[in-house]
Amino acid sequence: MFKKTALAFSLLTVLSGCQNTSSVNDVQSLACFYPDAPSEEAPQWICGVTPTGLEISATGYAKKNIAGASIMNDISVNDARVNLGRQFEVNVQSILKTAATSSTNTSTEGLSENVNEYFENITKSISSTTLNNSRILTKRTSPAGGLYTLVGMDKATFDLNFAKVIQKAEAKDAELWAKFSDKKTTEELSNVLSKLKNK
């Protein structure tokens, strides 16, 4: 048991050391393997590496299906777009937290629970229904017959979708705003929106 624990600790130490010193090129040169065919090398995007020129990207997957290529295509594209929506949400939350902590009127702990939840609801609403202009960039069939699809957004497209989040937040979407409309939340929302528009 002790040997296993020591080995695990050594591996964690090595990995954390690598994490601090690895560059983007190092990450992109690491081997990537198909999840459904682990002995076969795969393109880096299948392992979650965002290709150069994209702001965000996501991979979708459909396992081999006797229903045919058309069904597999629909499943993998839909999976990729759902994953891209999640990635968009994470990036928006990161931008909001940066804006909140850089504000002199907002605590260094970040957004209040109300403002944070309000933005989360808006971002989810946009990413699940109206996330615009994401592109299908490439597809790849694995040696096991599964279909992988890469979708992504360049910076201009990301900024366009982010602007929609800001517009909806400024409009104080009635359905979402009703439960958060107190003076403190209104002031904080105005402050954060002001920071975001000037970034």
Secondary structure, DSSP 8 states (H G I E B T S, - for coil): -HHHHHHHHHHHHHHHHHHHH--HHHHHHS--EETTEEEEE--GGGGT---TT-SEEEEEEE---TT-HHHHHHHHHHHHHHHHHHHHHHHHHHHHHHHHHT-TTS-TT-S-HHHHHHHHHHHHHHHHH-----EEEEEEE-TTS-EEEEEEE-HHHHHHHHHHHHHHHHTT-HHHHGGG-SHHHHHHHHHHHHHHHT-
